[in-house]
Amino acid sequence: MTASNPARRSPASVRPRDDTTPQQWLAMVTASLGSTLGWYNVLIYGLFAPVLSQLFVPFASSDEAANYMIALLSATMLVRPFGALMLGLIADRAGRRPALALCFGLMALGTALIVVMPTYDQIGMTAPIGIAAGLLLHSFAQGGQVGCGIAYTAELTRTYRGLFTSWQIAGQGVATLLAGVLGGFLSFAMPEEAMQESGWRITVGFGLMLALVAWYLHDQCEETPAFLNQEPPTRPFLDLFMRHGMRMLLGCGAVLAATAGAHVAMMMPIAARMDMALPMSHSFLSALVTGAAMLVTGPCMGALADRIGRVPVMAASIAAMALLIYPMHLFLMSAGTAGSLLLAEFVFSFVLACYLGALPGFLADLFPTPVRGLGISLAYSLTALIFGSLAPYLVENLNRSELLYPTGFYLVVCAAGSIVAAFSARRWFGVR
């Protein structure tokens, strides 16, 4: 099976297609599977972090093992921009297809390494090193998958660009649903000893199957007309920052609200469950609620953005997030039940998915074809690295102040930055 790029056709023989065809839908599904694969593995690693620390870092105390896992997750954030840079350059110079093929292959390799890795009791220190290598390899690929996937789906059609690119977000919803359903079923059907021995490998191994399916479908897809109709840039990195620096800045600004929203969506249930002492099964139920909201809402907002524009949908969603975050916090503190937590998670996930559904189409419109893959990849990964990894420390410092809800304040500030970026892009670059 080959992942090679098809022969380049002459520009005159290639026409951008506005009417969707079965081939375009297949290509969109294939690219979305990459998003599903990337986020599924991230969620599974998070859910099974206690199990992995027991099996691969048993020599450390519970606090030391937790610090090891935190350091490892921080390291995965650091390698994503490098993946975005390398794979984004490949996408803009060699094509979207070969870049996606490389993403799928690296994700599959990293996942396979984790699935087959013996425990510390079997091979000693090689075990935690192997797990770290698998996670870093997967994160490197995920750093480039976001931009490559959005660029590929955006260039399949002009008429339905918002709908097609929004399935990158729907893919994250599918990943959340899969993680919740499979993880919840296995935790219910298997005793704890069996989960530690083989259950977690089954769950992680499902991600490997997704990678193989994505690789097979990818081989049936073609390169995008927009890429084939242009001469590949010779220096996309320099062009991005020297000729399109303002676009890059606005792209990072637009991703701000998404990064802060993801942090809130992650921390809200964790903090509430600690206060309410909820069982592990609630984690899987929360994943189902969040995944359903993203799966349904993302494509709907992408389609709406095709009709009325990306900026209006994004602005309304950001305003809703900023207005609802404090009332939701007060509601959770006063109600203090598992049902109230699920309701708050659903409402916030719905509003966040409204923004995320329009964001990929906005970024695809913001960056021109020669630097689209690299620009989107770096906008996502750099913003996530700077504002996502620093979020816990910023919120911790804000906790020392007299603010009612520091995490909410952080979200509101980031939301304001994204609104400015969205309207600036519409004014200066015609992004509607």
C-alpha positions as CSV (number, residue, x, y, z in Angstrom):
1,M,0.0,0.0,0.0
2,T,1.5,3.3,-1.0
3,A,1.0,6.8,0.4
4,S,2.8,8.5,-2.5
5,N,1.5,11.7,-4.0
6,P,-0.3,11.3,-7.3
7,A,1.5,12.7,-10.4
8,R,1.2,16.4,-10.6
9,R,-1.2,17.5,-13.3
10,S,-0.9,20.7,-15.3
11,P,-2.8,23.6,-13.8
12,A,-5.0,23.9,-16.9
13,S,-6.3,20.4,-16.3
14,V,-7.3,21.0,-12.7
15,R,-10.4,22.9,-11.8
16,P,-11.6,23.8,-8.2
17,R,-14.8,22.0,-7.5
18,D,-17.7,23.6,-5.7
19,D,-20.2,20.8,-5.9
20,T,-19.6,18.0,-3.4
21,T,-19.0,14.5,-4.8
22,P,-18.6,11.1,-3.1
23,Q,-14.9,11.4,-3.5
24,Q,-14.8,14.7,-1.7
25,W,-16.9,13.3,1.2
26,L,-14.6,10.3,1.4
27,A,-11.6,12.7,1.6
28,M,-13.3,14.8,4.3
29,V,-14.1,11.7,6.4
30,T,-10.5,10.5,6.0
31,A,-9.0,13.7,7.2
32,S,-11.5,13.9,10.1
33,L,-10.4,10.4,11.2
34,G,-7.0,11.9,11.8
35,S,-8.6,14.4,14.3
36,T,-10.5,11.5,15.9
37,L,-7.3,9.4,16.2
38,G,-5.3,12.2,17.7
39,W,-7.8,13.2,20.4
40,Y,-8.9,9.7,21.2
41,N,-5.4,8.8,22.2
42,V,-4.9,11.9,24.3
43,L,-8.2,11.3,26.1
44,I,-7.3,7.6,26.7
45,Y,-3.9,8.5,28.1
46,G,-5.5,11.0,30.4
47,L,-8.2,8.6,31.7
48,F,-5.7,5.8,32.2
49,A,-2.8,7.9,33.6
50,P,-3.1,6.3,37.1
51,V,-2.9,2.8,35.6
52,L,0.1,3.7,33.4
53,S,1.9,5.3,36.4
54,Q,1.4,2.1,38.4
55,L,2.6,-0.2,35.6
56,F,5.5,1.9,34.3
57,V,6.7,4.0,37.2
58,P,6.1,1.7,40.2
59,F,9.5,2.6,41.7
60,A,8.3,6.1,42.5
61,S,6.0,7.3,45.2
62,S,2.5,8.3,44.2
63,D,3.5,12.0,44.2
64,E,6.6,11.3,42.2
65,A,4.7,9.2,39.7
66,A,2.1,12.0,39.3
67,N,4.9,14.5,38.8
68,Y,6.4,12.2,36.1
69,M,3.2,12.0,34.2
70,I,2.7,15.8,34.5
71,A,6.2,16.3,33.2
72,L,5.6,13.9,30.4
73,L,2.4,15.6,29.3
74,S,4.2,18.9,29.4
75,A,6.9,17.5,27.2
76,T,4.3,16.4,24.7
77,M,3.1,20.0,24.5
78,L,6.6,21.1,23.7
79,V,7.0,18.8,20.7
80,R,3.8,19.8,19.0
81,P,5.1,23.0,17.5
82,F,8.0,21.0,16.0
83,G,5.5,18.6,14.5
84,A,3.5,21.6,13.2
85,L,6.6,23.1,11.6
86,M,7.9,20.0,9.9
87,L,4.6,18.5,8.8
88,G,3.2,22.0,7.9
89,L,6.2,22.5,5.6
90,I,5.6,19.2,4.0
91,A,1.9,20.0,3.4
92,D,2.8,23.3,1.7
93,R,5.7,22.1,-0.4
94,A,4.9,18.4,-1.2
95,G,1.1,18.3,-0.8
96,R,-1.6,17.8,1.8
97,R,-1.9,14.1,1.1
98,P,1.7,13.1,1.8
99,A,1.6,15.2,5.0
100,L,-1.5,13.5,6.2
101,A,-0.1,10.1,5.4
102,L,3.0,10.9,7.5
103,C,0.7,12.1,10.3
104,F,-1.3,8.8,10.3
105,G,1.9,6.7,10.1
106,L,3.6,8.5,13.0
107,M,0.4,8.3,15.2
108,A,0.1,4.6,14.4
109,L,3.8,4.0,15.3
110,G,3.5,5.9,18.6
111,T,0.3,4.1,19.5
112,A,1.7,0.6,18.6
113,L,4.8,1.3,20.7
114,I,2.6,2.0,23.8
115,V,0.3,-1.0,23.2
116,V,3.2,-3.6,23.0
117,M,5.4,-2.0,25.6
118,P,6.2,-4.4,28.5
119,T,5.8,-3.1,32.0
120,Y,8.6,-2.0,34.4
121,D,8.6,-5.3,36.2
122,Q,9.4,-7.0,32.9
123,I,12.1,-4.8,31.3
124,G,13.0,-2.2,33.9
125,M,13.7,1.5,32.9
126,T,13.2,0.7,29.3
127,A,9.4,0.6,29.9
128,P,8.9,4.3,31.0
129,I,11.3,5.4,28.3
130,G,9.4,3.5,25.7
131,I,6.0,4.9,26.9
132,A,7.5,8.4,26.8
133,A,8.8,7.8,23.2
134,G,5.4,6.7,22.1
135,L,3.6,9.7,23.6
136,L,6.2,12.1,22.1
137,L,5.9,10.6,18.7
138,H,2.1,10.8,18.8
139,S,2.2,14.4,19.9
140,F,4.7,15.3,17.2
141,A,2.3,14.0,14.6
142,Q,-0.8,15.6,16.2
143,G,0.9,19.0,16.1
144,G,0.9,18.8,12.3
145,Q,-2.4,16.9,11.8
146,V,-4.6,19.8,12.8
147,G,-3.3,22.2,10.2
148,C,-2.8,19.6,7.5
149,G,-6.4,18.2,8.0
150,I,-8.0,21.7,8.0
151,A,-6.1,22.7,4.9
152,Y,-7.0,19.5,3.1
153,T,-10.7,19.6,3.9
154,A,-10.9,23.4,3.2
155,E,-9.5,23.0,-0.3
156,L,-11.9,20.2,-1.3
157,T,-14.8,22.6,-1.8
158,R,-15.4,26.4,-1.8
159,T,-19.1,26.4,-1.3
160,Y,-19.1,24.1,1.8
161,R,-15.7,25.0,3.3
162,G,-17.2,25.7,6.8
163,L,-19.1,22.5,6.9
164,F,-16.1,20.4,5.6
165,T,-13.6,21.9,8.0
166,S,-15.9,21.7,10.9
167,W,-15.7,17.9,10.8
168,Q,-12.2,18.3,12.2
169,I,-14.0,19.4,15.4
170,A,-16.7,16.7,15.0
171,G,-13.8,14.2,14.8
172,Q,-12.8,15.4,18.3
173,G,-16.4,14.8,19.4
174,V,-16.3,11.3,18.0
175,A,-13.0,10.7,19.8
176,T,-14.6,11.8,23.1
177,L,-17.6,9.6,22.6
178,L,-15.4,6.6,21.7
179,A,-13.2,7.1,24.8
180,G,-16.2,7.4,27.0
181,V,-18.1,4.4,25.6
182,L,-15.2,2.0,25.3
183,G,-13.5,3.1,28.5
184,G,-16.8,3.0,30.5
185,F,-17.8,-0.4,29.1
186,L,-14.4,-2.0,29.9
187,S,-14.3,-0.5,33.4
188,F,-17.8,-1.9,34.0
189,A,-17.2,-5.3,32.4
190,M,-13.7,-6.0,33.6
191,P,-12.4,-6.2,37.2
192,E,-9.8,-3.7,38.2
193,E,-7.0,-6.3,38.0
194,A,-7.9,-7.2,34.4
195,M,-8.1,-3.5,33.5
196,Q,-4.5,-3.0,34.7
197,E,-3.3,-6.1,33.0
198,S,-4.9,-5.9,29.5
199,G,-8.0,-3.7,29.5
200,W,-6.0,-0.5,29.0
201,R,-4.1,-2.1,26.1
202,I,-7.4,-3.0,24.4
203,T,-8.6,0.6,24.7
204,V,-5.3,2.1,23.4
205,G,-5.2,-0.5,20.7
206,F,-8.5,0.7,19.3
207,G,-6.7,3.9,18.4
208,L,-4.2,1.8,16.4
209,M,-7.1,0.3,14.4
210,L,-8.4,3.8,13.7
211,A,-5.0,4.7,12.3
212,L,-4.9,1.7,10.0
213,V,-8.4,2.6,8.7
214,A,-7.4,6.2,8.1
215,W,-4.3,5.1,6.2
216,Y,-6.3,2.8,4.0
217,L,-9.0,5.4,3.2
218,H,-6.3,8.0,2.6
219,D,-4.9,5.9,-0.2
220,Q,-8.2,6.3,-2.1
221,C,-8.1,10.1,-1.9
222,E,-6.6,12.7,-4.3
223,E,-4.6,15.8,-3.8
224,T,-6.6,19.1,-3.6
225,P,-7.2,21.2,-6.7
226,A,-6.0,24.3,-4.9
227,F,-2.6,22.8,-4.2
228,L,-2.3,21.4,-7.7
229,N,-3.2,24.7,-9.3
230,Q,-0.2,26.5,-7.8
231,E,3.5,26.3,-7.9
232,P,4.7,25.0,-4.5
233,P,6.4,27.7,-2.5
234,T,10.2,27.4,-2.1
235,R,10.3,29.0,1.3
236,P,6.9,28.9,3.1
237,F,8.4,29.5,6.5
238,L,10.0,32.8,5.6
239,D,6.9,33.8,3.5
240,L,4.6,33.1,6.5
241,F,6.4,35.4,8.9
242,M,7.8,38.0,6.5
243,R,4.8,38.4,4.1
244,H,1.9,37.1,6.2
245,G,3.0,38.0,9.7
246,M,-0.2,39.8,10.6
247,R,-2.3,36.9,9.4
248,M,-0.2,34.7,11.7
249,L,-0.8,37.0,14.6
250,L,-4.5,37.1,14.0
251,G,-4.7,33.3,13.6
252,C,-3.1,32.9,17.0
253,G,-5.5,35.4,18.4
254,A,-8.5,33.5,17.1
255,V,-7.2,30.3,18.6
256,L,-6.9,32.0,22.1
257,A,-10.6,31.5,23.0
258,A,-10.5,27.8,21.8
259,T,-7.4,27.2,24.0
260,A,-8.9,28.9,27.1
261,G,-12.3,27.2,26.5
262,A,-10.6,23.8,26.3
263,H,-8.8,24.5,29.6
264,V,-12.1,25.4,31.3
265,A,-13.9,22.4,29.8
266,M,-11.1,20.2,31.2
267,M,-10.7,21.8,34.7
268,M,-14.4,22.4,35.5
269,P,-15.4,18.7,35.9
270,I,-12.0,17.8,37.5
271,A,-12.5,20.5,40.2
272,A,-16.1,19.7,40.7
273,R,-15.6,16.0,41.0
274,M,-12.9,16.5,43.6
275,D,-15.3,18.7,45.7
276,M,-18.2,16.3,45.2
277,A,-16.1,13.1,45.5
278,L,-17.7,11.6,42.4
279,P,-16.7,8.1,41.2
280,M,-14.4,7.3,38.1
281,S,-17.5,6.3,36.1
282,H,-18.6,9.9,36.1
283,S,-15.5,10.8,34.0
284,F,-16.7,8.5,31.2
285,L,-20.2,10.0,31.5
286,S,-18.8,13.5,31.2
287,A,-16.9,12.4,28.1
288,L,-20.2,11.2,26.5
289,V,-21.9,14.5,27.2
290,T,-19.0,16.6,25.9
291,G,-18.5,14.4,22.8
292,A,-22.2,14.5,21.9
293,A,-22.3,18.3,22.1
294,M,-19.2,18.6,19.9
295,L,-20.3,16.0,17.3
296,V,-23.7,17.6,16.7
297,T,-22.9,21.2,17.2
298,G,-19.6,21.6,15.3
299,P,-20.9,20.7,11.8
300,C,-24.1,22.7,12.3
301,M,-22.1,25.8,13.1
302,G,-19.8,25.1,10.2
303,A,-22.7,25.0,7.9
304,L,-24.2,28.1,9.4
305,A,-20.9,29.9,8.9
306,D,-21.1,29.1,5.2
307,R,-24.3,31.0,5.1
308,I,-23.8,34.0,7.3
309,G,-20.0,34.1,7.7
310,R,-17.4,32.9,10.1
311,V,-17.0,36.0,12.1
312,P,-20.7,36.5,13.2
313,V,-20.8,32.9,14.4
314,M,-17.5,33.2,16.3
315,A,-18.4,36.5,17.8
316,A,-21.8,35.3,19.1
317,S,-20.2,32.1,20.5
318,I,-17.4,34.1,22.3
319,A,-20.0,36.5,23.8
320,A,-22.0,33.5,25.1
321,M,-19.0,31.9,26.6
322,A,-18.0,35.1,28.4
323,L,-21.5,35.8,29.6
324,L,-22.2,32.3,30.8
325,I,-19.0,31.3,32.6
326,Y,-19.7,33.1,35.9
327,P,-23.4,32.1,36.2
328,M,-22.4,28.5,35.5
329,H,-19.8,28.6,38.2
330,L,-22.3,30.0,40.7
331,F,-24.9,27.4,39.7
332,L,-22.4,24.6,40.3
333,M,-21.3,25.9,43.7
334,S,-24.9,26.3,44.8
335,A,-26.3,23.0,43.4
336,G,-23.3,20.8,44.0
337,T,-24.8,17.6,42.5
338,A,-23.7,15.3,39.8
339,G,-26.6,16.2,37.6
340,S,-25.8,20.0,37.9
341,L,-22.2,19.2,36.8
342,L,-23.4,17.3,33.7
343,L,-25.8,20.1,32.8
344,A,-23.0,22.7,33.2
345,E,-20.6,20.6,31.1
346,F,-23.2,20.2,28.4
347,V,-24.0,23.9,28.2
348,F,-20.4,24.9,28.1
349,S,-19.4,22.2,25.6
350,F,-22.3,23.3,23.4
351,V,-21.2,27.0,23.4
352,L,-17.5,26.0,22.9
353,A,-18.4,23.7,20.0
354,C,-20.3,26.6,18.4
355,Y,-17.0,28.6,18.3
356,L,-14.9,25.6,17.3
357,G,-17.3,24.7,14.4
358,A,-16.6,28.1,12.7
359,L,-12.9,28.5,13.7
360,P,-11.3,26.0,11.1
361,G,-13.1,27.7,8.2
362,F,-12.0,31.1,9.5
363,L,-8.4,30.0,9.6
364,A,-8.6,28.4,6.2
365,D,-9.9,31.7,4.8
366,L,-7.3,33.7,6.6
367,F,-4.2,31.9,5.3
368,P,-3.5,31.8,1.5
369,T,-2.9,28.5,-0.2
370,P,0.9,28.6,-0.3
371,V,1.2,28.8,3.5
372,R,-2.1,27.4,4.6
373,G,-0.9,24.1,6.1
374,L,2.0,25.7,8.0
375,G,0.1,28.7,9.1
376,I,-2.8,26.8,10.6
377,S,-0.6,24.2,12.2
378,L,1.6,26.8,13.9
379,A,-1.3,29.0,15.0
380,Y,-2.9,26.1,16.8
381,S,0.3,24.6,18.3
382,L,2.0,27.8,19.4
383,T,-1.1,29.2,21.0
384,A,-1.8,25.9,22.8
385,L,1.8,25.8,24.0
386,I,2.0,29.3,25.3
387,F,-1.5,29.9,26.7
388,G,-2.5,26.3,27.3
389,S,0.6,25.1,29.2
390,L,0.7,28.4,31.1
391,A,-3.0,28.4,32.0
392,P,-2.6,26.4,35.2
393,Y,0.1,28.7,36.5
394,L,-1.7,31.9,35.5
395,V,-4.9,30.7,37.2
396,E,-2.9,29.7,40.3
397,N,-1.5,33.2,40.5
398,L,-5.0,34.7,40.0
399,N,-6.3,32.5,42.8
400,R,-4.2,34.6,45.2
401,S,-6.3,37.6,44.2
402,E,-9.8,38.4,45.3
403,L,-11.4,37.4,42.0
404,L,-14.6,35.4,42.2
405,Y,-13.6,32.8,39.6
406,P,-10.0,33.2,38.3
407,T,-10.5,30.5,35.6
408,G,-13.5,32.4,34.3
409,F,-11.5,35.7,34.3
410,Y,-8.8,34.0,32.2
411,L,-11.4,32.8,29.7
412,V,-13.0,36.3,29.4
413,V,-9.6,37.9,28.7
414,C,-8.8,35.3,26.0
415,A,-12.2,35.7,24.6
416,A,-11.8,39.4,24.2
417,G,-8.5,38.8,22.3
418,S,-10.2,36.4,19.9
419,I,-13.1,38.9,19.2
420,V,-10.5,41.6,18.3
421,A,-8.7,39.1,16.1
422,A,-11.8,38.0,14.3
423,F,-13.1,41.5,13.4
424,S,-9.6,42.6,12.5
425,A,-9.3,39.7,10.0
426,R,-12.6,40.7,8.5
427,R,-11.6,44.3,8.1
428,W,-8.0,43.9,6.9
429,F,-8.2,40.6,4.9
430,G,-11.8,40.3,4.0
431,V,-12.6,37.2,6.1
432,R,-16.3,37.3,6.3
